Structure formats: C-alpha cells, structure tokens
C-alpha cells in the first residue's frame, strides 16, 4: 500500500486549509489559487486538486491552469 510521507500529508492539509479559507461561496478566483500555490511552494495542479476535493470551483482562470 502506498503511504504519503508525513510532510506531504501536512502540506496537503495546509493547501486544503488555505483553499477553504480563501474560497467565497464555493468559488476561488484563479489569481488567488495561483497566489496560494506560489506562497506555499506547490504546483497549481496541487491547489486545483485540493479545490476539487473540497468541491470548490476555480473561477476567472486567465491562463487555463485549473481545468
């Protein structure tokens, strides 16, 4: 069975926490999603997956990073 490293789990939780905090009514603007990724040093894809898990939609995406 594959297990995530403790640091990876903590970062996943941190990303989800930030996405949840910044979302408004189930939506998160792309610019804010990108800012979260850059501030936490994770990929846009990581933030996008966190939003998916939380059922939060990325809106106003300028670059097509979050599909």
C-alpha positions in Angstrom: 0.0 0.0 0.0 1.3 3.5 -0.9 1.5 5.9 2.0 2.3 9.6 1.8 5.2 11.0 3.7 4.1 12.9 6.8 5.3 16.1 5.4 3.3 15.6 2.2 0.2 14.9 4.2 0.8 18.1 6.3 1.3 20.1 3.1 -1.9 18.6 1.6 -3.8 19.7 4.7 -2.2 23.1 4.6 -3.2 23.6 0.9 -6.8 22.5 1.6 -6.9 24.8 4.6 -5.8 27.8 2.6 -8.1 27.0 -0.3 -11.0 26.6 2.1 -10.2 29.9 3.8 -9.9 31.9 0.6 -13.0 30.4 -1.2 -16.2 32.5 -1.3 -19.4 30.7 -1.7 -17.8 27.6 -3.2 -15.6 29.6 -5.7 -12.0 30.6 -5.7 -10.6 33.1 -8.2 -7.7 31.8 -10.3 -5.5 34.7 -9.2 -6.0 33.6 -5.6 -5.4 30.0 -6.4 -2.1 30.9 -8.1 -1.1 33.0 -5.1 -1.8 30.1 -2.7 0.4 27.8 -4.9 3.2 30.3 -5.0 3.1 31.2 -1.3 3.1 27.5 -0.3 5.6 26.5 -2.9 3.4 23.9 -4.5 2.2 23.4 -8.1 -1.0 24.9 -9.5 -2.2 21.3 -10.0 -1.8 20.6 -6.3 -4.1 23.6 -5.5 -6.5 22.6 -8.2 -6.8 19.0 -6.8 -7.3 20.5 -3.3 -10.2 22.6 -4.7 -11.7 19.6 -6.4 -11.6 17.6 -3.1 -13.3 20.5 -1.3 -15.8 20.9 -4.2 -14.6 24.4 -4.8 -14.7 25.8 -8.4 -11.8 27.8 -9.7 -13.2 30.9 -11.5 -11.9 33.6 -13.8 -9.0 31.5 -14.9 -6.7 33.6 -17.1 -4.1 31.0 -18.1 -6.0 27.8 -18.2 -4.0 26.4 -15.3 -7.0 25.0 -13.5 -9.2 22.8 -15.7 
